[in-house]
């Protein structure tokens, strides 16, 4: 008895090739377009949350500092607390003002 000849390999039909092409195209679009957009959106969202949390923490620390100064340090002399906060704000503003860099003017467009 002889062995039967090997069956020919089935050729992928047109529908399978089209689906493979569509799958490859969608993978490329996802990797080059959608993924960077998602990463940028996620980064913006995390930064927004981080800024909001930092703002809340700054406000809480400032309120706590004023209460601490008013109740325990200066024992009810609110004007001393206000004066100290004013001086600290003035010094911080002067330091920031000193560190500024002059803006170079642009050449006019002709």
DSSP file (Angstrom, degrees, kcal/mol; ACC not computed):
  #  RESIDUE AA STRUCTURE BP1 BP2  ACC     N-H-->O    O-->H-N    N-H-->O    O-->H-N    TCO  KAPPA ALPHA  PHI   PSI    X-CA   Y-CA   Z-CA
    1    1 A X              0   0    0      0, 0.0     2,-0.3     0, 0.0     0, 0.0   0.000 360.0 360.0 360.0 136.7    0.0    0.0    0.0
    2    2 A X        -     0   0    0      1,-0.1     2,-0.2     3,-0.0     3,-0.1  -0.670 360.0-107.7 -98.9 155.3    1.3    3.4   -0.9
    3    3 A X        -     0   0    0     -2,-0.3     3,-0.1     1,-0.1    -1,-0.1  -0.555  38.4-107.3 -80.0 144.2    0.8    6.4    1.3
    4    4 A X        -     0   0    0     -2,-0.2    -1,-0.1     1,-0.1     3,-0.1  -0.382  42.4 -96.2 -69.2 150.3   -1.6    9.0    0.0
    5    5 A X        -     0   0    0      1,-0.1    -1,-0.1    -2,-0.1     3,-0.1  -0.342  50.0 -92.8 -64.9 147.2   -0.1   12.2   -1.3
    6    6 A X        -     0   0    0      1,-0.1     2,-0.2    -3,-0.1    -1,-0.1  -0.305  44.1-108.8 -62.7 143.0    0.1   15.1    1.2
    7    7 A X        -     0   0    0      1,-0.1    -1,-0.1    -3,-0.1     3,-0.1  -0.468  37.8-105.3 -71.2 140.9   -2.8   17.4    1.1
    8    8 A X        -     0   0    0     -2,-0.2     2,-0.2     1,-0.1    -1,-0.1  -0.383  39.9-101.1 -67.2 144.9   -2.0   20.8   -0.4
    9    9 A X        -     0   0    0      1,-0.1     2,-0.2    -3,-0.1    -1,-0.1  -0.448  40.5-113.8 -66.5 133.3   -1.8   23.6    2.2
   10   10 A X        -     0   0    0     -2,-0.2     2,-0.3    -3,-0.1    -1,-0.1  -0.493  26.9-130.3 -70.0 134.4   -4.9   25.6    2.2
   11   11 A X        -     0   0    0     -2,-0.2     2,-0.2     1,-0.1    -1,-0.1  -0.632  28.1-105.8 -80.5 139.6   -4.4   29.1    0.9
   12   12 A X        -     0   0    0     -2,-0.3    -1,-0.1     1,-0.1     0, 0.0  -0.465  41.3-127.3 -64.8 133.7   -5.8   31.8    3.1
   13   13 A X     >  -     0   0    0     -2,-0.2     4,-1.9     1,-0.1     5,-0.2  -0.181  25.5 -94.8 -78.6 177.0   -8.9   33.1    1.5
   14   14 A X  H  > S+     0   0    0      1,-0.2     4,-2.3     2,-0.2     5,-0.2   0.850 121.1  54.8 -63.0 -38.7   -9.5   36.7    0.8
   15   15 A X  H  > S+     0   0    0      2,-0.2     4,-2.5     1,-0.2    -1,-0.2   0.916 107.7  49.7 -65.0 -43.3  -11.6   37.4    3.9
   16   16 A X  H  > S+     0   0    0      1,-0.2     4,-2.3     2,-0.2    -1,-0.2   0.916 111.7  48.7 -62.2 -42.4   -8.8   36.1    6.2
   17   17 A X  H  X S+     0   0    0     -4,-1.9     4,-2.3     2,-0.2    -1,-0.2   0.897 111.2  50.1 -65.2 -38.8   -6.2   38.3    4.5
   18   18 A X  H  X S+     0   0    0     -4,-2.3     4,-2.6     2,-0.2    -2,-0.2   0.907 110.7  49.4 -65.4 -40.9   -8.5   41.3    4.7
   19   19 A X  H  X S+     0   0    0     -4,-2.5     4,-2.6     2,-0.2    -2,-0.2   0.889 111.0  49.9 -65.5 -38.2   -9.0   40.7    8.4
   20   20 A X  H  X S+     0   0    0     -4,-2.3     4,-2.5     2,-0.2    -2,-0.2   0.909 111.8  48.3 -64.1 -41.7   -5.3   40.4    9.0
   21   21 A X  H  X S+     0   0    0     -4,-2.3     4,-2.4     2,-0.2    -2,-0.2   0.911 112.8  48.2 -65.0 -41.9   -4.7   43.6    7.1
   22   22 A X  H  X S+     0   0    0     -4,-2.6     4,-2.6     2,-0.2    -2,-0.2   0.912 111.9  49.6 -63.9 -42.9   -7.4   45.3    9.2
   23   23 A X  H  X S+     0   0    0     -4,-2.6     4,-2.1     2,-0.2    -2,-0.2   0.917 112.4  47.4 -62.6 -44.1   -6.0   44.0   12.4
   24   24 A X  H  X S+     0   0    0     -4,-2.5     4,-2.2     2,-0.2    -2,-0.2   0.916 112.1  50.1 -63.6 -43.4   -2.5   45.1   11.5
   25   25 A X  H  X S+     0   0    0     -4,-2.4     4,-2.5     1,-0.2    -2,-0.2   0.915 111.1  48.6 -62.4 -43.9   -3.7   48.6   10.5
   26   26 A X  H  X S+     0   0    0     -4,-2.6     4,-2.4     1,-0.2    -1,-0.2   0.875 109.9  52.4 -65.5 -37.0   -5.6   49.0   13.8
   27   27 A X  H  X S+     0   0    0     -4,-2.1     4,-2.5     2,-0.2    -2,-0.2   0.915 111.1  47.0 -63.1 -42.5   -2.6   47.9   15.7
   28   28 A X  H  X S+     0   0    0     -4,-2.2     4,-2.3     2,-0.2     5,-0.3   0.921 112.8  48.7 -66.0 -43.8   -0.4   50.5   14.0
   29   29 A X  H  X>S+     0   0    0     -4,-2.5     4,-2.3     1,-0.2     5,-1.5   0.909 112.9  48.5 -62.9 -41.6   -3.0   53.3   14.5
   30   30 A X  I  <>S+     0   0    0     -4,-2.4     5,-2.8     3,-0.2     6,-0.2   0.933 114.5  44.8 -63.8 -45.8   -3.3   52.4   18.2
   31   31 A X  I  <5S+     0   0    0     -4,-2.5     5,-0.2     1,-0.2    -2,-0.2   0.856 123.6  33.1 -69.1 -35.0    0.4   52.3   18.7
   32   32 A X  I  <5S+     0   0    0     -4,-2.3    -2,-0.2    -5,-0.2    -1,-0.2   0.712 134.3  14.7 -97.1 -22.0    1.2   55.6   16.8
   33   33 A X  I  X5S+     0   0    0     -4,-2.3     4,-1.5    -5,-0.3    -3,-0.2   0.769 124.7  39.2-118.2 -58.5   -1.9   57.7   17.5
   34   34 A X  I  ><S+     0   0    0     -5,-1.5     4,-2.5     1,-0.2     5,-0.2   0.897 111.3  55.3 -72.2 -41.1   -4.2   56.6   20.2
   35   35 A X  H  ><S+     0   0    0     -5,-2.8     4,-2.4    -6,-0.2    -1,-0.2   0.929 108.9  46.7 -61.9 -46.7   -1.6   55.5   22.8
   36   36 A X  H  > S+     0   0    0     -6,-0.2     4,-2.4     1,-0.2    -1,-0.2   0.889 112.0  51.9 -61.9 -36.0    0.3   58.8   22.8
   37   37 A X  H  X S+     0   0    0     -4,-1.5     4,-2.4     2,-0.2    -2,-0.2   0.917 110.7  47.9 -65.0 -41.5   -3.0   60.7   23.2
   38   38 A X  H  X S+     0   0    0     -4,-2.5     4,-2.5     2,-0.2    -2,-0.2   0.896 111.4  50.3 -64.8 -39.9   -4.0   58.4   26.1
   39   39 A X  H  X S+     0   0    0     -4,-2.4     4,-2.2     2,-0.2    -2,-0.2   0.906 111.6  47.8 -65.5 -40.9   -0.6   59.0   27.7
   40   40 A X  H  X S+     0   0    0     -4,-2.4     4,-2.4     2,-0.2    -2,-0.2   0.922 112.9  48.7 -65.5 -43.7   -0.8   62.8   27.4
   41   41 A X  H  X S+     0   0    0     -4,-2.4     4,-2.3     1,-0.2    -2,-0.2   0.901 111.6  49.2 -62.7 -41.6   -4.4   62.7   28.8
   42   42 A X  H  X S+     0   0    0     -4,-2.5     4,-2.5     2,-0.2    -1,-0.2   0.902 111.0  50.3 -65.2 -40.8   -3.3   60.6   31.7
   43   43 A X  H  X S+     0   0    0     -4,-2.2     4,-2.5     2,-0.2    -2,-0.2   0.916 110.7  49.0 -63.3 -43.9   -0.4   62.9   32.4
   44   44 A X  H  X S+     0   0    0     -4,-2.4     4,-2.3     2,-0.2    -2,-0.2   0.911 111.7  49.6 -62.9 -42.3   -2.6   66.0   32.3
   45   45 A X  H  X S+     0   0    0     -4,-2.3     4,-2.2     2,-0.2    -2,-0.2   0.926 111.9  47.3 -64.3 -44.5   -5.1   64.4   34.7
   46   46 A X  H  X S+     0   0    0     -4,-2.5     4,-2.6     1,-0.2    -2,-0.2   0.904 112.5  49.7 -64.5 -40.2   -2.4   63.3   37.2
   47   47 A X  H  X S+     0   0    0     -4,-2.5     4,-2.6     2,-0.2    -1,-0.2   0.897 109.6  52.0 -64.6 -39.2   -0.8   66.8   37.1
   48   48 A X  H  X S+     0   0    0     -4,-2.3     4,-2.2     2,-0.2    -2,-0.2   0.929 112.2  45.3 -61.9 -45.7   -4.2   68.4   37.7
   49   49 A X  H  X S+     0   0    0     -4,-2.2     4,-2.5     1,-0.2    -2,-0.2   0.908 112.7  51.5 -64.5 -42.0   -4.9   66.2   40.7
   50   50 A X  H  X S+     0   0    0     -4,-2.6     4,-2.3     1,-0.2    -2,-0.2   0.899 110.1  48.7 -62.4 -41.7   -1.4   66.9   42.0
   51   51 A X  H  X S+     0   0    0     -4,-2.6     4,-2.4     2,-0.2    -1,-0.2   0.908 111.6  49.7 -65.6 -42.0   -1.8   70.6   41.7
   52   52 A X  H  X S+     0   0    0     -4,-2.2     4,-2.3     2,-0.2    -2,-0.2   0.913 111.4  48.2 -63.9 -42.1   -5.1   70.5   43.5
   53   53 A X  H  X S+     0   0    0     -4,-2.5     4,-2.4     2,-0.2    -2,-0.2   0.911 111.9  49.9 -64.7 -41.5   -3.7   68.4   46.4
   54   54 A X  H  X S+     0   0    0     -4,-2.3     4,-2.4     2,-0.2    -2,-0.2   0.897 110.0  51.1 -63.7 -39.6   -0.8   70.8   46.7
   55   55 A X  H  X S+     0   0    0     -4,-2.4     4,-2.2     2,-0.2    -2,-0.2   0.916 110.5  48.3 -64.1 -43.1   -3.1   73.8   46.8
   56   56 A X  H  X S+     0   0    0     -4,-2.3     4,-2.5     1,-0.2    -2,-0.2   0.913 111.6  50.4 -63.0 -42.5   -5.2   72.2   49.5
   57   57 A X  H  X S+     0   0    0     -4,-2.4     4,-2.5     2,-0.2    -2,-0.2   0.899 109.6  50.3 -63.9 -40.5   -2.1   71.4   51.5
   58   58 A X  H  X S+     0   0    0     -4,-2.4     4,-2.4     2,-0.2    -1,-0.2   0.925 111.9  47.6 -62.9 -44.5   -0.8   74.9   51.3
   59   59 A X  H  X S+     0   0    0     -4,-2.2     4,-2.6     2,-0.2     5,-0.2   0.920 112.6  48.8 -63.6 -43.5   -4.1   76.4   52.4
   60   60 A X  H  X S+     0   0    0     -4,-2.5     4,-2.6     1,-0.2    -2,-0.2   0.908 112.3  48.4 -63.9 -42.0   -4.3   74.0   55.4
   61   61 A X  H  X S+     0   0    0     -4,-2.5     4,-2.5     2,-0.2    -1,-0.2   0.906 112.4  48.9 -65.6 -41.1   -0.7   74.7   56.4
   62   62 A X  H  X S+     0   0    0     -4,-2.4     4,-2.4     2,-0.2    -2,-0.2   0.930 113.1  46.1 -64.4 -44.7   -1.3   78.5   56.2
   63   63 A X  H  X S+     0   0    0     -4,-2.6     4,-2.5     1,-0.2    -2,-0.2   0.925 114.3  48.6 -63.8 -43.8   -4.5   78.3   58.2
   64   64 A X  H  X S+     0   0    0     -4,-2.6     4,-2.6    -5,-0.2    -2,-0.2   0.894 111.1  50.7 -63.2 -39.8   -2.9   76.0   60.8
   65   65 A X  H  X S+     0   0    0     -4,-2.5     4,-2.7     2,-0.2     5,-0.2   0.913 110.8  47.8 -64.5 -43.0    0.1   78.4   61.1
   66   66 A X  H  X S+     0   0    0     -4,-2.4     4,-2.8     2,-0.2     5,-0.2   0.922 113.7  47.7 -64.6 -43.3   -2.1   81.4   61.6
   67   67 A X  H  X S+     0   0    0     -4,-2.5     4,-2.7     2,-0.2     5,-0.4   0.918 112.3  49.8 -63.1 -42.6   -4.1   79.6   64.3
   68   68 A X  H  X>S+     0   0    0     -4,-2.6     4,-2.1     1,-0.2     5,-1.4   0.932 114.7  43.6 -61.3 -46.7   -0.9   78.4   66.0
   69   69 A X  I  <>S+     0   0    0     -4,-2.7     5,-3.0     3,-0.2     6,-0.3   0.919 116.8  46.9 -64.4 -43.1    0.5   81.9   66.0
   70   70 A X  I  <5S+     0   0    0     -4,-2.8     6,-2.9    -5,-0.2     7,-0.3   0.895 122.7  31.0 -69.0 -41.1   -2.7   83.5   67.1
   71   71 A X  I  <5S+     0   0    0     -4,-2.7    -3,-0.2     4,-0.2    -2,-0.2   0.914 133.6  18.8 -87.4 -44.9   -3.6   81.1   69.9
   72   72 A X  I  <5S+     0   0    0     -4,-2.1    -3,-0.2    -5,-0.4    -2,-0.1   0.855 125.9  38.1-101.4 -38.6   -0.2   79.9   71.3
   73   73 A X  I   <S+     0   0    0     -5,-1.4    -3,-0.2    -4,-0.2    -4,-0.2   0.958 131.0  20.6 -83.1 -52.2    2.6   82.2   70.3
   74   74 A X  S > <S-     0   0    0     -5,-3.0     3,-1.3    -6,-0.2    -4,-0.1   0.400  93.8-137.4-102.2   3.3    1.0   85.7   70.5
   75   75 A X  T 3  S-     0   0    0     -6,-0.3    -4,-0.2     1,-0.3    -5,-0.1   0.865  75.7 -29.1  45.0  59.8   -1.9   84.7   72.9
   76   76 A X  T 3  S+     0   0    0     -6,-2.9     2,-1.4     1,-0.2    -1,-0.3   0.405  99.0 125.7  91.2  -3.5   -4.7   86.6   71.3
   77   77 A X    X>  +     0   0    0     -3,-1.3     4,-1.2    -7,-0.3     3,-0.8  -0.689  32.0 176.4 -89.1  88.3   -2.8   89.5   69.8
   78   78 A X  H 3> S+     0   0    0     -2,-1.4     4,-2.7     1,-0.3     5,-0.2   0.828  71.8  63.8 -64.5 -33.4   -4.1   89.1   66.3
   79   79 A X  H 3> S+     0   0    0      1,-0.2     4,-2.4     2,-0.2    -1,-0.3   0.837 100.0  53.0 -64.7 -31.4   -2.3   92.2   65.0
   80   80 A X  H <> S+     0   0    0     -3,-0.8     4,-2.5     2,-0.2    -1,-0.2   0.902 109.9  48.3 -68.6 -39.5    1.1   90.6   65.7
   81   81 A X  H  X S+     0   0    0     -4,-1.2     4,-2.5     2,-0.2    -2,-0.2   0.936 113.1  47.5 -62.8 -46.1    0.1   87.5   63.7
   82   82 A X  H  X S+     0   0    0     -4,-2.7     4,-2.3     1,-0.2    -2,-0.2   0.895 112.2  50.0 -62.7 -40.1   -1.1   89.7   60.9
   83   83 A X  H  X S+     0   0    0     -4,-2.4     4,-2.5    -5,-0.2    -1,-0.2   0.912 111.4  48.0 -65.2 -42.8    2.2   91.7   61.0
   84   84 A X  H  X S+     0   0    0     -4,-2.5     4,-2.6     2,-0.2     5,-0.2   0.929 113.0  47.4 -64.5 -45.0    4.4   88.6   61.0
   85   85 A X  H  X S+     0   0    0     -4,-2.5     4,-2.3     1,-0.2    -1,-0.2   0.900 112.7  51.0 -62.1 -40.2    2.5   87.1   58.0
   86   86 A X  H  X S+     0   0    0     -4,-2.3     4,-2.3    -5,-0.2    -2,-0.2   0.910 110.9  47.0 -63.4 -43.4    2.7   90.4   56.2
   87   87 A X  H  X S+     0   0    0     -4,-2.5     4,-2.7     2,-0.2     5,-0.2   0.920 112.7  49.4 -65.7 -43.8    6.4   90.7   56.8
   88   88 A X  H  X S+     0   0    0     -4,-2.6     4,-2.4     1,-0.2    -2,-0.2   0.904 112.4  48.2 -62.2 -40.3    7.0   87.1   55.6
   89   89 A X  H  X S+     0   0    0     -4,-2.3     4,-2.4    -5,-0.2    -1,-0.2   0.896 111.8  50.1 -65.8 -39.8    4.9   87.7   52.5
   90   90 A X  H  X S+     0   0    0     -4,-2.3     4,-2.5     2,-0.2    -2,-0.2   0.926 111.5  47.4 -64.1 -45.4    6.8   90.9   51.8
   91   91 A X  H  X S+     0   0    0     -4,-2.7     4,-2.4     2,-0.2    -2,-0.2   0.924 112.6  49.3 -62.9 -44.2   10.2   89.2   52.1
   92   92 A X  H  X S+     0   0    0     -4,-2.4     4,-2.3    -5,-0.2    -1,-0.2   0.907 111.7  49.4 -62.2 -40.6    9.1   86.3   49.9
   93   93 A X  H  X S+     0   0    0     -4,-2.4     4,-2.5     2,-0.2    -1,-0.2   0.898 110.8  49.4 -65.2 -40.3    7.8   88.7   47.3
   94   94 A X  H  X S+     0   0    0     -4,-2.5     4,-2.2     2,-0.2    -2,-0.2   0.893 110.6  50.3 -66.0 -39.1   11.0   90.7   47.3
   95   95 A X  H  X S+     0   0    0     -4,-2.4     4,-1.5     2,-0.2    -2,-0.2   0.933 113.2  45.6 -63.9 -45.0   13.1   87.5   46.9
   96   96 A X  H  < S+     0   0    0     -4,-2.3     4,-0.5     1,-0.2    -2,-0.2   0.901 112.0  52.1 -64.3 -40.1   11.0   86.4   44.0
   97   97 A X  H >< S+     0   0    0     -4,-2.5     3,-0.8     1,-0.2    -1,-0.2   0.880 108.6  51.2 -63.9 -37.9   11.1   89.9   42.5
   98   98 A X  H 3< S+     0   0    0     -4,-2.2    -1,-0.2     1,-0.2    -2,-0.2   0.828 106.8  53.8 -68.7 -31.3   14.9   89.9   42.7
   99   99 A X  T 3< S+     0   0    0     -4,-1.5    -1,-0.2    -5,-0.2    -2,-0.2   0.511  84.4 112.8 -82.9  -3.8   15.3   86.6   41.0
  100  100 A X    <   -     0   0    0     -3,-0.8     2,-0.4    -4,-0.5    -3,-0.0  -0.263  60.4-137.6 -67.9 157.1   13.3   87.6   38.0
  101  101 A X        -     0   0    0      0, 0.0    -2,-0.1     0, 0.0    -1,-0.1  -0.931  23.1-107.8-115.4 139.7   15.0   87.9   34.6
  102  102 A X        -     0   0    0     -2,-0.4     2,-0.4     1,-0.1     0, 0.0  -0.360  33.3-117.4 -67.1 146.7   14.3   90.8   32.3
  103  103 A X        -     0   0    0     -2,-0.0     2,-0.5     1,-0.0    -1,-0.1  -0.704  22.2-131.5 -84.9 129.5   12.4   90.0   29.2
  104  104 A X        -     0   0    0     -2,-0.4     2,-0.1     1,-0.1    -1,-0.0  -0.698  26.3-122.2 -81.0 127.9   14.3   90.5   25.9
  105  105 A X        -     0   0    0     -2,-0.5     2,-0.2     1,-0.1    -1,-0.1  -0.400  23.6-121.3 -70.9 146.6   12.1   92.5   23.5
  106  106 A X        -     0   0    0      1,-0.1     2,-0.2    -2,-0.1    -1,-0.1  -0.527  27.9-103.8 -83.4 153.2   11.4   90.9   20.1
  107  107 A X        -     0   0    0     -2,-0.2    -1,-0.1     1,-0.1     2,-0.1  -0.554  44.2-105.1 -72.5 139.6   12.4   92.5   16.9
  108  108 A X        -     0   0    0     -2,-0.2     2,-0.4     1,-0.1    -1,-0.1  -0.376  32.7-115.2 -67.2 144.3    9.4   94.1   15.2
  109  109 A X              0   0    0      1,-0.1    -1,-0.1    -2,-0.1    -3,-0.0  -0.640 360.0 360.0 -79.7 131.9    8.1   92.3   12.1
  110  110 A X              0   0    0     -2,-0.4    -1,-0.1     0, 0.0    -2,-0.0   0.405 360.0 360.0-113.7 360.0    8.5   94.2    9.0
